[in-house]
């Protein structure tokens, strides 16, 4: 498996841990359309998405509630 495929699988596994694509998109700081494109292999998650997933897992494992998105 290539590095790009591993990156995609890592992000897709994180997305699958949320009840909806919308909730996954909010947690990852993106929108549902982008998550849908990742799920359908129309685009590949960037390194930033991988890092966000990693940081979210660390927070979750530490028992820290993920903050809601900022509303400007």
N, C-alpha and C positions, 0 to 999 in steps of 0.2 A: 504494500500500500504506500503510495507517495505521500509526501508531507502535506500536500494540498488536500488529499483525500482524508488523511488523519485529522487535519484541522476541521474539515467539514463535518466529519463524524462526531468530533468532540462537541461542536456547537449544536449539531442536530440532537445529540443525546441530551444536552442541557435543555433545548427547546421542548423535547418530549416530556421533561419532568414537570412542565406546567400544564394546567387543565386546558388552556386555550392558547392559540397562537397570539392572540391579543395580549394576554398576560405575559407571555414570553417576550413579546416585543417591548412591552413596558419595562420589564426587568432588564432587558439588554440595551435599552436606550435607543431603540429604533422603532420602525412602524411595522404593522402586520404584513404589509405588502412585501417588505424586504424579507421578513421571516418566511413568507410563502415562496418567494423566489429561491431562498436557500433550500427549502423543503422539496421543491420541484427541480432542483439542480439547474436553475436558470442563471444563478450567480453563486459565487463562492464567498463565504464569510472572510472578512479581512482579519488581519492579526489583532486589530483592536477588539473585534467581537470575541476572539479567543481569550484575550486578556480579561475582558469584562466577565466572561463565563467563569474564568479561574477565580477572579476576585469575589464574585457572587458565591461561589462554592465555599471559599474561605470564610466569608461572613456567615453563611448559613451553618457551616460546621462549628463556628464559634458561638452559635446561638444568637447572633445579632439579626434583628429584623431588617429586611431590606427596605430602605426608605422609599416613600412614594415619589413619583416624578415631580419636579418643580413645575409650578403653574405660573407663568409670567403674564 
